[in-house]
């Protein structure tokens, strides 16, 4: 997806819990961590779809923190869904702007996946250290919220790193030119309000429900 005149980001949407399905094959600690990870994903995605109620009583501070945390998780899920899905993908289709030739599109794909692999490997190591330290908090009463946070980050970066490696070394990519994606580049320099109709039309034509949100968050003029 073009998010600037000369900058691209990988993006996908997939229905269903593919991260959870793949995690069922894991064993031991990884399996337990993946189960908790699936529970967090399910709760976060339910929260992200829940409309605000004008009749609801004023939420407590803890409830506000939980709601914001779940919505942050939902946003993180959207950004990493592609890599999670790639972990077991033997074949995948890459759509790219029609004025970008296949050779250049494949080069950008590999560059993006390599960057993702290196970034998630780095953060996996960092969060693993903090996660180990958070185990000291299990002696305190109540849920170990900090531990759950680090668990989510550790498993998420682990899944993303595996997906990037799979996409680089195993997945067979089929490239396909897409005119709607080309239209996104032509509106990058416009204000959000002026490009909303074009971006919405591209999302509709490609049947990508959350593309507009992702584009507005990542596009730079």
Residue frames as a rotation matrix with the C-alpha (Angstrom) as fourth column:
UNK 1
0.581 0.814 0.000 0.00
0.814 -0.581 0.000 0.00
0.000 0.000 -1.000 0.00
UNK 2
-0.327 -0.688 0.648 1.46
0.594 -0.683 -0.426 3.42
0.735 0.246 0.632 -0.93
UNK 3
0.493 0.453 -0.743 1.51
0.866 -0.342 0.365 5.69
-0.089 -0.823 -0.560 2.13
UNK 4
0.235 -0.417 -0.878 3.70
-0.093 -0.909 0.407 8.37
-0.968 -0.014 -0.252 0.56
UNK 5
0.627 0.005 -0.779 4.94
-0.751 -0.261 -0.606 9.23
-0.206 0.965 -0.160 -2.92
UNK 6
0.102 -0.690 -0.717 7.85
-0.613 0.524 -0.592 6.79
0.784 0.499 -0.370 -2.56
UNK 7
-0.791 -0.335 0.512 6.99
-0.612 0.420 -0.670 4.77
0.010 -0.844 -0.537 0.55
UNK 8
-0.016 0.761 -0.649 4.97
-0.501 0.556 0.664 1.58
0.866 0.336 0.372 0.94
UNK 9
-0.529 -0.060 0.846 3.59
-0.813 0.320 -0.486 -0.50
-0.242 -0.945 -0.218 3.81
UNK 10
-0.828 0.272 -0.490 2.36
0.037 0.899 0.436 -4.10
0.559 0.343 -0.755 3.83
UNK 11
-0.570 0.716 0.403 -1.27
-0.769 -0.293 -0.568 -4.52
-0.288 -0.634 0.718 4.88
UNK 12
-0.729 0.443 -0.522 -3.84
-0.019 0.750 0.662 -7.29
0.684 0.492 -0.538 5.05
UNK 13
-0.265 0.698 0.666 -7.11
-0.958 -0.110 -0.267 -8.21
-0.113 -0.708 0.697 6.67
UNK 14
-0.666 0.085 -0.741 -8.27
-0.154 0.956 0.248 -11.67
0.730 0.280 -0.624 7.56
UNK 15
0.261 0.810 0.525 -11.37
-0.854 -0.061 0.517 -12.90
0.451 -0.583 0.676 9.35
UNK 16
0.849 0.095 -0.519 -11.00
0.112 0.929 0.353 -15.49
0.516 -0.358 0.778 12.08
UNK 17
0.721 -0.573 0.389 -8.36
-0.621 -0.285 0.730 -16.13
-0.308 -0.769 -0.561 14.69
UNK 18
0.771 -0.472 -0.428 -5.44
-0.071 0.603 -0.794 -17.49
0.633 0.643 0.431 12.69
UNK 19
-0.213 -0.852 0.477 -2.98
-0.721 -0.193 -0.666 -16.65
0.660 -0.486 -0.573 15.43
UNK 20
0.041 0.313 0.949 -4.97
-0.920 0.383 -0.087 -18.86
-0.391 -0.869 0.304 17.76
UNK 21
0.930 0.356 -0.096 -5.33
-0.361 0.829 -0.426 -21.73
-0.073 0.431 0.899 15.30
UNK 22
0.402 -0.858 -0.320 -1.61
-0.211 0.253 -0.944 -21.87
0.891 0.447 -0.079 14.67
UNK 23
-0.268 -0.538 0.799 -0.85
-0.876 -0.210 -0.434 -21.65
0.401 -0.817 -0.415 18.36
UNK 24
0.686 0.613 0.393 -2.77
-0.721 0.647 0.249 -24.87
-0.102 -0.454 0.885 19.04
UNK 25
0.770 -0.443 -0.460 0.19
0.085 0.785 -0.613 -26.80
0.633 0.433 0.642 17.69
UNK 26
-0.146 -0.860 0.490 2.54
-0.536 -0.347 -0.769 -25.36
0.831 -0.375 -0.410 20.31
UNK 27
0.403 0.223 -0.888 3.28
0.489 0.768 0.415 -27.16
0.774 -0.601 0.201 23.56
UNK 28
-0.195 -0.565 -0.802 4.27
0.965 0.036 -0.260 -26.41
0.176 -0.824 0.538 27.14
UNK 29
-0.335 -0.013 -0.942 4.87
0.537 -0.825 -0.179 -22.82
-0.775 -0.566 0.283 28.19
UNK 30
-0.982 -0.057 -0.180 4.47
-0.111 -0.593 0.797 -21.52
-0.152 0.803 0.576 24.63
UNK 31
-0.548 0.835 -0.041 1.06
0.499 0.366 0.785 -23.15
0.671 0.410 -0.618 24.41
UNK 32
0.016 0.548 -0.837 -0.09
0.983 -0.163 -0.088 -21.66
-0.184 -0.821 -0.541 27.71
UNK 33
-0.571 -0.294 -0.766 1.22
0.228 -0.954 0.195 -18.24
-0.788 -0.063 0.612 26.70
UNK 34
-0.977 0.211 0.029 -0.47
-0.013 -0.193 0.981 -18.52
0.213 0.958 0.191 23.31
UNK 35
-0.271 0.926 -0.263 -3.79
0.864 0.355 0.357 -19.46
0.424 -0.130 -0.896 24.98
UNK 36
0.007 0.221 -0.975 -3.66
0.737 -0.661 -0.144 -16.36
-0.676 -0.718 -0.167 27.16
UNK 37
-0.845 -0.383 -0.372 -2.64
0.012 -0.709 0.705 -14.36
-0.534 0.592 0.604 24.09
UNK 38
-0.756 0.623 0.202 -5.73
0.416 0.219 0.883 -15.60
0.506 0.751 -0.424 22.20
UNK 39
0.041 0.793 -0.608 -7.95
0.999 -0.044 0.010 -14.62
-0.019 -0.607 -0.794 25.11
UNK 40
-0.293 -0.223 -0.930 -6.52
0.352 -0.929 0.112 -11.09
-0.889 -0.294 0.351 25.07
UNK 41
-0.997 -0.082 -0.013 -7.02
0.013 -0.307 0.952 -10.84
-0.082 0.948 0.307 21.31
UNK 42
-0.449 0.893 0.023 -10.63
0.737 0.356 0.574 -12.00
0.505 0.275 -0.818 21.52
UNK 43
0.162 0.509 -0.845 -11.45
0.900 -0.428 -0.085 -9.55
-0.406 -0.747 -0.527 24.32
UNK 44
-0.554 -0.454 -0.698 -9.69
0.169 -0.882 0.440 -6.67
-0.815 0.126 0.566 22.57
UNK 45
-0.972 0.191 0.136 -11.50
0.119 -0.100 0.988 -7.24
0.202 0.977 0.074 19.29
UNK 46
-0.104 0.967 -0.235 -14.86
0.945 0.169 0.278 -7.45
0.309 -0.193 -0.931 21.08
UNK 47
0.043 0.061 -0.997 -14.11
0.670 -0.742 -0.017 -4.17
-0.741 -0.667 -0.073 22.81
UNK 48
-0.835 -0.452 -0.313 -13.06
0.083 -0.667 0.741 -2.47
-0.543 0.593 0.595 19.56
UNK 49
-0.774 0.602 0.198 -16.43
0.329 0.115 0.937 -3.35
0.541 0.791 -0.286 17.99
UNK 50
-0.166 0.750 -0.640 -18.54
0.985 0.091 -0.149 -2.32
-0.053 -0.655 -0.754 20.99
UNK 51
-0.070 0.189 0.980 -20.29
0.406 -0.892 0.201 1.03
0.911 0.412 -0.014 20.44
UNK 52
-0.966 -0.258 -0.005 -20.17
0.128 -0.464 -0.876 3.62
0.224 -0.847 0.481 23.18
UNK 53
-0.122 0.967 -0.223 -23.38
0.851 0.218 0.478 3.74
0.511 -0.131 -0.849 25.21
UNK 54
-0.436 0.022 0.900 -24.78
-0.142 -0.989 -0.045 7.13
0.889 -0.147 0.434 26.20
UNK 55
0.570 0.778 0.263 -26.81
-0.447 0.026 0.894 5.47
0.689 -0.627 0.363 28.97
UNK 56
0.273 -0.519 -0.810 -23.88
0.589 0.756 -0.286 3.72
0.760 -0.399 0.512 30.58
UNK 57
0.964 0.018 -0.265 -22.89
0.244 -0.461 0.853 4.79
-0.107 -0.887 -0.449 34.07
UNK 58
0.625 -0.779 0.036 -19.61
-0.735 -0.604 -0.309 6.64
0.262 0.167 -0.951 34.54
UNK 59
0.687 -0.379 -0.620 -16.87
0.259 0.925 -0.278 3.97
0.679 0.030 0.734 34.36
UNK 60
0.868 -0.458 -0.191 -14.30
0.156 -0.113 0.981 3.60
-0.471 -0.882 -0.027 37.10
UNK 61
0.383 -0.822 -0.421 -10.67
-0.853 -0.490 0.181 4.55
-0.355 0.290 -0.889 36.56
UNK 62
-0.432 -0.547 0.717 -9.74
-0.292 0.837 0.462 0.86
-0.853 -0.010 -0.522 36.34
UNK 63
0.323 0.649 0.688 -12.44
0.527 0.481 -0.701 0.29
-0.786 0.589 -0.187 33.72
UNK 64
0.893 -0.035 -0.450 -11.14
-0.328 -0.735 -0.594 3.21
-0.310 0.677 -0.667 31.65
UNK 65
-0.074 -0.997 -0.031 -7.60
-0.851 0.047 0.523 1.89
-0.520 0.065 -0.852 31.79
UNK 66
-0.336 0.002 0.942 -8.79
0.144 0.988 0.049 -1.57
-0.931 0.152 -0.333 30.74
UNK 67
0.695 0.680 0.234 -10.86
0.366 -0.055 -0.929 -0.18
-0.619 0.731 -0.287 27.85
UNK 68
0.702 -0.493 -0.514 -7.98
-0.676 -0.688 -0.263 1.91
-0.224 0.532 -0.816 26.54
UNK 69
-0.316 -0.853 0.416 -5.60
-0.641 0.515 0.569 -1.02
-0.699 -0.088 -0.709 26.91
UNK 70
-0.034 0.388 0.921 -7.90
0.399 0.850 -0.343 -3.32
-0.916 0.356 -0.183 24.96
UNK 71
0.920 0.381 -0.088 -8.30
0.094 -0.435 -0.895 -0.79
-0.380 0.816 -0.436 22.16
UNK 72
0.267 -0.911 -0.314 -4.54
-0.901 -0.352 0.256 -0.38
-0.343 0.214 -0.915 22.00
UNK 73
-0.414 -0.379 0.828 -4.22
-0.172 0.925 0.338 -4.15
-0.894 -0.003 -0.448 21.73
UNK 74
0.486 0.691 0.535 -6.81
0.457 0.321 -0.830 -4.18
-0.745 0.648 -0.159 18.93
UNK 75
0.851 -0.236 -0.469 -4.78
-0.480 -0.711 -0.513 -1.57
-0.213 0.662 -0.718 17.04
UNK 76
-0.171 -0.969 0.177 -1.59
-0.824 0.239 0.513 -3.57
-0.540 -0.058 -0.840 17.54
UNK 77
-0.082 0.246 0.966 -3.35
0.215 0.951 -0.224 -6.67
-0.973 0.189 -0.131 16.24
UNK 78
0.872 0.489 0.009 -4.37
0.140 -0.231 -0.963 -4.85
-0.469 0.841 -0.269 13.06
UNK 79
0.558 -0.725 -0.403 -0.77
-0.820 -0.558 -0.132 -3.78
-0.129 0.404 -0.906 12.45
UNK 80
-0.460 -0.833 0.309 0.71
-0.793 0.541 0.278 -7.26
-0.399 -0.117 -0.910 12.98
UNK 81
0.431 0.751 0.500 -2.04
-0.432 0.659 -0.616 -9.44
-0.792 0.050 0.609 11.49
UNK 82
0.722 -0.192 -0.665 -0.17
-0.646 0.158 -0.747 -9.85
0.248 0.969 -0.009 8.21
UNK 83
-0.316 -0.945 -0.086 2.94
-0.815 0.317 -0.485 -11.28
0.486 -0.083 -0.870 9.84
UNK 84
-0.372 0.247 0.895 0.92
-0.662 0.604 -0.443 -13.55
-0.650 -0.757 -0.061 12.13
UNK 85
0.693 0.719 0.053 -0.95
-0.442 0.482 -0.757 -14.97
-0.570 0.501 0.651 9.13
UNK 86
0.469 -0.578 -0.668 2.28
-0.786 0.071 -0.614 -15.52
0.402 0.813 -0.421 7.23
UNK 87
-0.097 -0.635 0.767 3.67
-0.905 0.376 0.197 -17.95
-0.414 -0.675 -0.611 9.82
UNK 88
-0.307 0.044 0.951 2.11
0.060 0.998 -0.026 -20.96
-0.950 0.049 -0.309 8.09
UNK 89
0.684 0.589 -0.430 1.45
-0.334 -0.271 -0.903 -19.54
-0.648 0.762 0.011 4.63
UNK 90
-0.118 -0.709 0.696 3.02
0.523 0.551 0.650 -21.51
-0.844 0.440 0.306 1.79
UNK 91
-0.454 0.055 0.889 1.39
0.840 -0.305 0.448 -19.26
0.296 0.951 0.093 -0.82
UNK 92
-0.044 0.447 -0.894 0.34
0.566 -0.726 -0.390 -15.62
-0.823 -0.523 -0.221 -0.72
UNK 93
0.222 0.202 0.954 -0.85
0.932 -0.332 -0.147 -12.91
0.286 0.922 -0.262 -3.13
UNK 94
-0.386 -0.424 -0.819 0.73
0.610 -0.784 0.119 -9.45
-0.692 -0.453 0.561 -3.17
UNK 95
0.578 0.581 0.572 -1.27
0.813 -0.470 -0.344 -6.60
0.069 0.664 -0.744 -4.68
UNK 96
-0.349 -0.727 -0.591 0.73
0.644 -0.644 0.413 -3.55
-0.681 -0.237 0.693 -5.71
UNK 97
0.249 0.436 -0.865 0.05
-0.281 -0.822 -0.495 -0.29
-0.927 0.366 -0.082 -7.63
UNK 98
0.764 0.155 0.626 -0.23
0.441 0.584 -0.681 -1.02
-0.471 0.797 0.378 -11.33
UNK 99
0.867 -0.490 0.095 2.52
-0.248 -0.588 -0.770 1.49
0.433 0.643 -0.631 -12.20
UNK 100
0.170 -0.807 0.566 4.99
-0.907 0.096 0.409 -0.42
-0.385 -0.583 -0.716 -10.03
UNK 101
0.162 -0.104 -0.981 6.64
-0.717 0.671 -0.189 -3.30
0.678 0.735 0.034 -11.90
UNK 102
0.890 0.304 -0.341 6.81
-0.059 0.816 0.574 -6.78
0.453 -0.491 0.744 -10.39
UNK 103
0.114 -0.938 -0.327 10.56
0.641 0.321 -0.697 -6.67
0.759 -0.130 0.637 -9.85
UNK 104
-0.598 -0.303 0.742 10.38
-0.229 -0.823 -0.520 -3.46
0.768 -0.480 0.423 -7.84
UNK 105
0.380 0.828 0.412 7.33
-0.738 0.002 0.675 -4.70
0.558 -0.560 0.612 -5.91
UNK 106
0.769 -0.144 -0.623 9.14
0.320 0.930 0.179 -7.90
0.554 -0.337 0.761 -4.95
UNK 107
-0.327 -0.942 0.073 12.21
0.474 -0.230 -0.850 -5.91
0.817 -0.243 0.522 -3.88
UNK 108
-0.384 0.271 0.882 10.06
-0.633 -0.774 -0.037 -3.69
0.672 -0.573 0.469 -1.64
UNK 109
0.719 0.672 -0.177 8.33
-0.387 0.599 0.701 -6.76
0.577 -0.435 0.691 -0.21
UNK 110
0.419 -0.636 -0.648 11.60
0.658 0.705 -0.266 -8.37
0.626 -0.315 0.713 0.81
UNK 111
-0.575 -0.632 0.519 12.94
0.136 -0.699 -0.702 -5.11
0.807 -0.333 0.488 2.20
UNK 112
0.015 0.686 0.727 9.83
-0.773 -0.454 0.444 -4.67
0.635 -0.569 0.523 4.34
UNK 113
0.862 0.333 -0.381 9.85
-0.083 0.836 0.543 -8.25
0.499 -0.437 0.748 5.64
UNK 114
0.027 -0.937 -0.348 13.57
0.660 0.278 -0.698 -8.07
0.751 -0.211 0.626 6.43
UNK 115
-0.579 -0.176 0.796 13.05
-0.298 -0.863 -0.408 -4.84
0.759 -0.473 0.448 8.35
UNK 116
0.435 0.825 0.362 10.13
-0.720 0.076 0.690 -6.41
0.542 -0.560 0.626 10.25
UNK 117
0.677 -0.223 -0.702 12.14
0.358 0.932 0.049 -9.51
0.643 -0.284 0.711 11.13
UNK 118
-0.406 -0.914 -0.014 15.01
0.518 -0.217 -0.827 -7.46
0.753 -0.343 0.561 12.52
UNK 119
-0.433 0.299 0.850 12.70
-0.568 -0.823 0.000 -5.09
0.700 -0.483 0.526 14.43
UNK 120
0.641 0.761 0.098 10.61
-0.577 0.393 0.716 -7.84
0.506 -0.515 0.691 16.04
UNK 121
0.384 -0.603 -0.700 13.71
0.565 0.753 -0.338 -9.87
0.731 -0.265 0.629 16.94
UNK 122
-0.634 -0.648 0.422 15.13
0.119 -0.621 -0.775 -6.83
0.764 -0.441 0.470 18.76
UNK 123
-0.250 0.612 0.750 11.91
-0.829 -0.536 0.162 -6.09
0.501 -0.581 0.641 20.66
UNK 124
0.669 0.425 -0.610 11.36
-0.114 0.870 0.481 -9.75
0.734 -0.252 0.630 21.49
UNK 125
-0.146 -0.822 -0.550 14.69
0.647 0.341 -0.682 -9.78
0.749 -0.456 0.482 23.32
UNK 126
-0.765 -0.132 0.630 13.88
-0.250 -0.840 -0.481 -6.53
0.593 -0.526 0.610 25.17
UNK 127
0.117 0.918 0.378 10.39
-0.853 -0.102 0.512 -7.61
0.509 -0.382 0.771 26.26
UNK 128
0.473 -0.005 -0.881 11.62
0.194 0.976 0.099 -11.06
0.860 -0.218 0.462 27.25
UNK 129
-0.620 -0.762 -0.187 13.98
0.414 -0.115 -0.903 -9.44
0.667 -0.637 0.386 29.75
UNK 130
-0.700 0.428 0.572 11.27
-0.646 -0.722 -0.250 -7.21
0.306 -0.544 0.782 31.21
UNK 131
0.332 0.869 -0.367 8.81
-0.600 0.494 0.629 -10.11
0.728 0.011 0.685 31.17
UNK 132
0.014 -0.418 -0.908 11.16
0.485 0.797 -0.360 -12.25
0.874 -0.435 0.214 33.21
UNK 133
-0.914 -0.380 0.142 11.53
0.096 -0.543 -0.834 -9.42
0.394 -0.749 0.533 35.72
UNK 134
-0.332 0.871 0.361 7.74
-0.797 -0.464 0.387 -9.04
0.505 -0.159 0.848 35.96
UNK 135
0.074 0.337 -0.939 7.49
0.137 0.929 0.344 -12.58
0.988 -0.154 0.022 37.33
UNK 136
-0.846 -0.443 -0.298 8.57
0.365 -0.073 -0.928 -11.12
0.389 -0.894 0.223 40.66
UNK 137
-0.715 0.619 0.323 5.14
-0.671 -0.738 -0.071 -9.46
0.194 -0.268 0.944 40.84
UNK 138
-0.204 0.685 -0.699 3.25
-0.111 0.694 0.712 -12.76
0.973 0.222 -0.066 41.08
UNK 139
-0.661 -0.083 -0.746 3.60
0.678 0.361 -0.641 -12.60
0.322 -0.929 -0.183 44.86
UNK 140
-0.935 0.353 -0.032 1.36
-0.315 -0.869 -0.381 -9.51
-0.163 -0.346 0.924 44.94
UNK 141
-0.379 0.872 0.310 -2.41
0.419 0.461 -0.782 -9.95
-0.825 -0.167 -0.540 45.30
UNK 142
0.453 0.669 -0.589 -4.67
-0.298 -0.509 -0.807 -9.46
-0.840 0.542 -0.031 42.27
UNK 143
0.856 -0.079 0.511 -4.02
0.478 0.496 -0.724 -10.03
-0.197 0.865 0.462 38.57
UNK 144
-0.098 -0.965 -0.242 -0.50
0.462 -0.259 0.848 -9.45
-0.881 -0.028 0.472 37.31
UNK 145
0.843 0.525 -0.117 -1.48
0.177 -0.476 -0.861 -6.77
-0.508 0.705 -0.495 34.77
UNK 146
0.347 -0.802 -0.486 2.12
-0.826 -0.507 0.247 -5.85
-0.444 0.316 -0.838 34.04
UNK 147
-0.517 -0.537 0.667 2.97
-0.230 0.837 0.496 -9.51
-0.825 0.103 -0.556 33.47
UNK 148
0.279 0.712 0.644 0.02
0.576 0.413 -0.706 -9.89
-0.769 0.568 -0.294 31.08
UNK 149
0.824 -0.006 -0.567 1.21
-0.348 -0.795 -0.497 -6.85
-0.447 0.607 -0.657 29.15
UNK 150
-0.143 -0.968 -0.207 4.70
-0.871 0.024 0.491 -8.25
-0.471 0.250 -0.846 28.68
UNK 151
-0.381 0.084 0.921 3.26
0.175 0.984 -0.018 -11.66
-0.908 0.154 -0.389 27.81
UNK 152
0.705 0.697 0.134 1.17
0.314 -0.137 -0.939 -10.08
-0.636 0.704 -0.315 25.05
UNK 153
0.646 -0.511 -0.568 4.17
-0.710 -0.675 -0.200 -8.22
-0.281 0.533 -0.798 23.69
UNK 154
-0.370 -0.839 0.400 6.48
-0.610 0.544 0.577 -11.25
-0.701 -0.030 -0.712 23.85
UNK 155
-0.164 0.369 0.915 4.10
0.460 0.849 -0.260 -13.60
-0.873 0.378 -0.309 22.04
UNK 156
0.825 0.530 -0.195 3.14
0.117 -0.499 -0.858 -10.91
-0.552 0.685 -0.474 19.53
UNK 157
0.350 -0.780 -0.518 6.75
-0.879 -0.464 0.104 -10.16
-0.322 0.419 -0.849 18.59
UNK 158
-0.494 -0.509 0.705 7.54
-0.297 0.861 0.414 -13.89
-0.817 -0.005 -0.576 18.47
UNK 159
0.253 0.683 0.685 4.66
0.551 0.480 -0.682 -14.56
-0.795 0.550 -0.255 16.06
UNK 160
0.890 0.091 -0.447 5.60
-0.238 -0.742 -0.626 -11.52
-0.389 0.664 -0.639 13.94
UNK 161
-0.043 -0.988 -0.149 9.24
-0.838 -0.045 0.544 -12.57
-0.544 0.148 -0.826 13.72
UNK 162
-0.459 -0.064 0.886 8.27
0.161 0.975 0.154 -16.08
-0.874 0.214 -0.437 12.61
UNK 163
0.588 0.765 0.262 5.86
0.445 -0.036 -0.895 -14.67
-0.675 0.643 -0.362 10.04
UNK 164
0.655 -0.420 -0.629 8.48
-0.646 -0.743 -0.177 -12.37
-0.393 0.522 -0.757 8.55
UNK 165
-0.435 -0.863 0.257 10.96
-0.615 0.493 0.616 -15.26
-0.658 0.110 -0.745 8.28
UNK 166
-0.138 0.483 0.864 8.33
0.462 0.803 -0.375 -17.47
-0.876 0.348 -0.334 6.64
UNK 167
0.825 0.530 -0.195 7.48
0.125 -0.509 -0.852 -14.74
-0.551 0.678 -0.486 4.14
UNK 168
0.360 -0.783 -0.507 11.12
-0.843 -0.506 0.183 -14.30
-0.399 0.361 -0.843 3.24
UNK 169
-0.571 -0.817 0.085 12.25
-0.746 0.559 0.362 -17.90
-0.343 0.144 -0.928 2.94
UNK 170
-0.764 0.303 0.570 9.23
0.256 0.953 -0.163 -20.16
-0.592 0.021 -0.806 2.34
UNK 171
0.172 0.973 -0.156 6.13
0.189 -0.188 -0.964 -18.38
-0.967 0.136 -0.216 1.06
UNK 172
-0.638 -0.245 0.730 5.61
0.745 0.043 0.666 -18.41
-0.195 0.969 0.155 -2.72
UNK 173
-0.306 0.477 -0.824 4.35
0.075 -0.851 -0.520 -14.95
-0.949 -0.221 0.224 -3.68
UNK 174
-0.190 0.345 0.919 2.03
0.982 0.084 0.171 -14.23
-0.018 0.935 -0.354 -6.60
UNK 175
-0.732 -0.163 -0.662 2.17
0.253 -0.967 -0.042 -10.59
-0.633 -0.198 0.748 -7.63
UNK 176
-0.073 0.799 0.596 -0.85
0.997 0.037 0.072 -8.75
0.035 0.600 -0.799 -9.04
UNK 177
-0.929 -0.249 0.275 -1.14
0.278 -0.958 0.072 -5.15
0.245 0.143 0.959 -10.22
UNK 178
-0.089 0.915 -0.394 -3.97
0.982 0.015 -0.187 -3.13
-0.166 -0.403 -0.900 -8.67
UNK 179
-0.352 0.024 0.936 -5.28
0.492 -0.846 0.206 0.17
0.797 0.533 0.286 -10.05
UNK 180
0.746 0.662 0.072 -7.17
0.285 -0.416 0.864 1.05
0.602 -0.623 -0.499 -6.84
UNK 181
0.506 -0.623 -0.597 -3.89
0.776 0.026 0.631 1.02
-0.378 -0.782 0.496 -4.90
UNK 182
-0.462 -0.662 0.590 -2.41
0.854 -0.511 0.095 3.43
0.239 0.548 0.802 -7.42
UNK 183
0.247 0.667 0.703 -5.21
0.359 -0.737 0.573 5.87
0.900 0.111 -0.422 -6.58
UNK 184
0.781 0.023 -0.624 -4.02
0.623 -0.105 0.775 6.02
-0.047 -0.994 -0.096 -2.98
UNK 185
-0.243 -0.961 -0.132 -0.69
0.919 -0.272 0.286 7.52
-0.311 -0.051 0.949 -4.00
UNK 186
-0.430 0.096 0.898 -2.43
0.606 -0.706 0.366 10.31
0.669 0.702 0.246 -5.90
UNK 187
0.521 0.721 0.457 -4.20
0.094 -0.581 0.809 11.53
0.849 -0.378 -0.370 -2.74
UNK 188
0.151 -0.520 -0.840 -1.41
0.941 0.336 -0.039 11.18
0.303 -0.785 0.540 -0.17
UNK 189
-0.801 -0.586 0.122 -0.59
0.540 -0.795 -0.276 14.90
0.259 -0.155 0.953 -0.28
UNK 190
-0.202 0.806 0.556 -4.21
-0.065 -0.578 0.814 15.94
0.977 0.128 0.169 0.28
UNK 191
-0.601 0.128 0.789 -5.80
-0.792 -0.233 -0.565 16.72
0.112 -0.964 0.241 3.63
UNK 192
-0.940 0.201 0.276 -7.61
0.088 0.923 -0.373 13.81
-0.330 -0.327 -0.886 5.29
UNK 193
-0.101 0.984 -0.143 -11.05
-0.014 -0.145 -0.989 15.29
-0.995 -0.098 0.028 4.62
UNK 194
0.151 0.122 -0.981 -10.28
-0.882 -0.432 -0.190 15.85
-0.447 0.894 0.043 0.94
UNK 195
-0.581 -0.460 -0.671 -9.09
-0.736 0.650 0.192 12.30
0.348 0.605 -0.716 0.32
UNK 196
-0.541 0.372 0.754 -11.66
-0.529 0.547 -0.649 10.46
-0.654 -0.750 -0.099 2.43
UNK 197
0.538 0.828 -0.159 -13.95
-0.637 0.276 -0.719 9.60
-0.551 0.489 0.676 -0.50
UNK 198
0.311 -0.504 -0.806 -11.09
-0.789 0.335 -0.515 8.20
0.529 0.796 -0.294 -2.59
UNK 199
-0.742 -0.630 0.230 -9.67
-0.638 0.558 -0.531 6.16
0.206 -0.541 -0.816 0.28
UNK 200
-0.245 0.746 0.619 -13.13
-0.553 0.417 -0.721 4.87
-0.796 -0.519 0.310 1.16
UNK 201
0.651 0.488 -0.582 -13.71
-0.742 0.247 -0.624 3.87
-0.161 0.838 0.522 -2.46
UNK 202
-0.167 -0.803 -0.572 -10.42
-0.746 0.483 -0.459 1.97
0.645 0.350 -0.680 -2.59
UNK 203
-0.782 -0.086 0.617 -11.27
-0.560 0.531 -0.636 0.16
-0.272 -0.843 -0.463 0.66
UNK 204
0.190 0.956 0.224 -14.69
-0.603 0.294 -0.742 -0.77
-0.775 0.006 0.632 -0.72
UNK 205
0.572 0.029 -0.819 -13.37
-0.793 0.274 -0.544 -2.00
0.209 0.961 0.180 -4.07
UNK 206
-0.380 -0.806 -0.454 -10.75
-0.550 0.591 -0.590 -4.18
0.744 0.025 -0.668 -2.37
UNK 207
0.575 0.729 -0.371 -13.21
-0.065 0.493 0.868 -5.32
0.816 -0.475 0.331 0.34
UNK 208
-0.420 -0.744 -0.520 -10.88
0.656 0.148 -0.740 -4.19
0.628 -0.652 0.426 3.14
UNK 209
0.517 0.840 -0.167 -13.01
0.699 -0.301 0.649 -2.90
0.495 -0.452 -0.742 5.99
UNK 210
0.750 -0.241 -0.616 -10.24
0.458 -0.484 0.746 -1.23
-0.478 -0.841 -0.253 8.01
UNK 211
0.043 -0.784 0.619 -7.98
0.989 -0.054 -0.138 -0.02
0.142 0.618 0.773 5.19
UNK 212
0.420 0.172 0.891 -9.07
0.280 -0.959 0.053 3.62
0.864 0.227 -0.450 5.56
UNK 213
0.994 -0.040 0.105 -8.16
-0.111 -0.283 0.953 3.66
-0.008 -0.958 -0.286 9.25
UNK 214
0.453 -0.880 0.144 -4.74
0.689 0.448 0.570 2.13
-0.566 -0.159 0.809 8.60
UNK 215
0.089 -0.407 0.909 -4.06
0.897 -0.365 -0.252 4.50
0.434 0.837 0.333 5.70
UNK 216
0.675 0.237 0.699 -4.94
0.019 -0.952 0.305 7.61
0.738 -0.193 -0.647 7.70
UNK 217
0.943 -0.332 0.033 -2.67
-0.023 0.034 0.999 6.46
-0.333 -0.943 0.025 10.53
UNK 218
0.263 -0.905 0.335 0.34
0.608 0.425 0.671 5.69
-0.749 0.027 0.662 8.34
UNK 219
0.458 -0.057 0.887 0.09
0.847 -0.275 -0.456 8.01
0.270 0.960 -0.077 5.32
UNK 220
0.057 -0.488 -0.871 2.51
0.488 -0.747 0.451 10.95
-0.871 -0.451 0.195 5.20
UNK 221
0.949 0.306 0.071 2.53
0.223 -0.498 -0.838 13.80
-0.221 0.812 -0.541 2.71
